[in-house]
Amino acid sequence: MRNLFAALAGSLFGTGLLISGMTDTRKVQGWLDIFGDWDPTLAFVMGGAILPMAVAWLYTRGRSPLMGGQFPAPPEQKLGRNLILGSILFGMGWGLVGLCPGPAMASLSFGGPGVWIFVLAMVAGMWAAPHVRMRLDALNASA
Protein backbone atom coordinates (compact mmCIF):
# COMPACT_ATOMS: atom_id res chain seq x y z
CA MET A 1 0.00 0.00 0.00
CA ARG A 2 2.87 2.36 0.85
CA ASN A 3 4.47 1.82 -2.59
CA LEU A 4 1.14 2.49 -4.29
CA PHE A 5 0.81 5.84 -2.51
CA ALA A 6 4.44 6.66 -3.32
CA ALA A 7 3.80 5.91 -7.00
CA LEU A 8 0.64 8.04 -6.98
CA ALA A 9 2.44 10.93 -5.26
CA GLY A 10 5.36 10.69 -7.71
CA SER A 11 2.98 10.62 -10.66
CA LEU A 12 1.12 13.65 -9.34
CA PHE A 13 4.41 15.48 -8.80
CA GLY A 14 5.65 14.63 -12.31
CA THR A 15 2.35 15.71 -13.84
CA GLY A 16 2.57 19.00 -11.96
CA LEU A 17 6.10 19.56 -13.25
CA LEU A 18 4.97 18.87 -16.80
CA ILE A 19 1.89 21.12 -16.64
CA SER A 20 3.79 23.96 -14.95
CA GLY A 21 6.50 24.03 -17.59
CA MET A 22 9.34 22.95 -15.28
CA THR A 23 10.32 20.22 -17.75
CA ASP A 24 10.73 22.79 -20.56
CA THR A 25 14.40 23.74 -20.39
CA ARG A 26 13.86 26.92 -22.42
CA LYS A 27 11.20 28.12 -19.96
CA VAL A 28 13.45 27.41 -16.97
CA GLN A 29 16.41 29.17 -18.57
CA GLY A 30 14.10 32.08 -19.40
CA TRP A 31 13.19 32.28 -15.71
CA LEU A 32 16.87 32.38 -14.78
CA ASP A 33 17.80 34.98 -17.43
CA ILE A 34 16.93 38.04 -15.32
CA PHE A 35 19.12 40.38 -17.38
CA GLY A 36 17.85 39.16 -20.75
CA ASP A 37 14.50 37.86 -21.94
CA TRP A 38 13.17 37.13 -18.45
CA ASP A 39 10.08 34.92 -18.07
CA PRO A 40 8.58 35.47 -14.58
CA THR A 41 5.86 32.80 -14.86
CA LEU A 42 7.82 30.17 -12.91
CA ALA A 43 7.66 32.46 -9.86
CA PHE A 44 4.02 31.40 -9.55
CA VAL A 45 5.02 27.75 -9.81
CA MET A 46 7.61 28.16 -7.07
CA GLY A 47 5.19 30.11 -4.88
CA GLY A 48 2.62 27.40 -5.48
CA ALA A 49 5.14 24.87 -4.17
CA ILE A 50 6.63 26.82 -1.26
CA LEU A 51 3.38 27.90 0.38
CA PRO A 52 1.77 24.44 0.65
CA MET A 53 5.07 22.97 1.82
CA ALA A 54 5.30 25.55 4.61
CA VAL A 55 1.80 24.57 5.72
CA ALA A 56 2.70 20.88 5.49
CA TRP A 57 5.75 21.36 7.77
CA LEU A 58 3.50 23.04 10.34
CA TYR A 59 0.87 20.31 10.02
CA THR A 60 3.32 17.43 10.56
CA ARG A 61 4.58 18.66 13.93
CA GLY A 62 3.72 16.04 16.52
CA ARG A 63 2.07 13.74 13.98
CA SER A 64 3.03 10.46 12.33
CA PRO A 65 2.53 9.52 8.67
CA LEU A 66 -0.56 7.44 7.91
CA MET A 67 1.56 4.85 6.08
CA GLY A 68 4.03 4.42 8.95
CA GLY A 69 7.57 5.59 9.47
CA GLN A 70 8.43 9.16 10.35
CA PHE A 71 8.27 12.50 8.62
CA PRO A 72 11.70 13.84 7.68
CA ALA A 73 13.24 16.32 10.07
CA PRO A 74 12.93 19.97 9.08
CA PRO A 75 16.04 21.30 7.38
CA GLU A 76 18.65 23.10 9.44
CA GLN A 77 18.22 26.86 9.62
CA LYS A 78 21.92 27.74 9.51
CA LEU A 79 24.06 28.58 6.53
CA GLY A 80 27.14 26.45 6.19
CA ARG A 81 29.80 25.49 3.69
CA ASN A 82 27.89 22.43 2.47
CA LEU A 83 24.64 24.34 1.91
CA ILE A 84 26.37 27.19 0.08
CA LEU A 85 28.50 24.92 -2.10
CA GLY A 86 25.56 22.64 -2.85
CA SER A 87 23.39 25.62 -3.77
CA ILE A 88 26.04 26.95 -6.12
CA LEU A 89 26.46 23.58 -7.85
CA PHE A 90 22.69 23.08 -8.06
CA GLY A 91 22.20 26.55 -9.53
CA MET A 92 25.01 26.09 -12.04
CA GLY A 93 23.53 22.83 -13.29
CA TRP A 94 20.04 24.29 -13.37
CA GLY A 95 21.18 27.35 -15.29
CA LEU A 96 23.38 25.52 -17.77
CA VAL A 97 20.99 22.70 -18.59
CA GLY A 98 17.60 24.05 -17.52
CA LEU A 99 16.84 20.98 -15.43
CA CYS A 100 17.01 20.02 -11.79
CA PRO A 101 16.52 16.47 -10.43
CA GLY A 102 12.69 16.34 -10.33
CA PRO A 103 12.05 17.71 -13.81
CA ALA A 104 14.93 15.65 -15.19
CA MET A 105 13.33 12.44 -13.93
CA ALA A 106 9.94 13.57 -15.26
CA SER A 107 11.55 14.27 -18.66
CA LEU A 108 13.26 10.89 -19.11
CA SER A 109 10.48 9.47 -21.27
CA PHE A 110 10.38 12.35 -23.77
CA GLY A 111 13.45 14.55 -23.23
CA GLY A 112 15.87 12.85 -25.57
CA PRO A 113 19.52 11.88 -25.08
CA GLY A 114 20.46 15.18 -23.39
CA VAL A 115 18.17 14.40 -20.46
CA TRP A 116 19.63 10.90 -20.13
CA ILE A 117 23.16 12.31 -20.10
CA PHE A 118 22.12 14.86 -17.45
CA VAL A 119 20.52 12.16 -15.26
CA LEU A 120 23.58 9.90 -15.59
CA ALA A 121 25.85 12.82 -14.64
CA MET A 122 23.53 13.65 -11.73
CA VAL A 123 23.63 10.05 -10.45
CA ALA A 124 27.43 10.00 -10.82
CA GLY A 125 27.62 13.23 -8.82
CA MET A 126 25.36 11.80 -6.11
CA TRP A 127 27.57 8.74 -5.92
CA ALA A 128 30.82 10.78 -5.87
CA ALA A 129 29.71 13.45 -3.39
CA PRO A 130 30.14 11.39 -0.18
CA HIS A 131 33.56 10.17 -1.33
CA VAL A 132 34.73 13.69 -2.18
CA ARG A 133 33.38 14.97 1.12
CA MET A 134 35.30 12.31 3.09
CA ARG A 135 38.49 13.28 1.25
CA LEU A 136 37.95 16.98 1.92
CA ASP A 137 37.16 16.34 5.59
CA ALA A 138 40.34 14.22 5.88
CA LEU A 139 42.40 17.00 4.28
CA ASN A 140 40.87 19.59 6.63
CA ALA A 141 41.57 17.39 9.65
CA SER A 142 45.24 16.96 8.72
CA ALA A 143 45.77 20.67 8.03
Buried (B, 14 or more C-beta within 10 A) or exposed (E): EEEEEEEEEEEEBBEBBBEBBBBBBEBBBBBBEEEEEEBEEBEEBEEEBEEEEEEEEEEBEEEEEEEEEEEEEEEEEEEEEEEEEEEEEEEEBBEEBBBBBBBBBBBBEEBEEBBEEBBEEBEEEEEEEEEEEEEEEEEEEEE
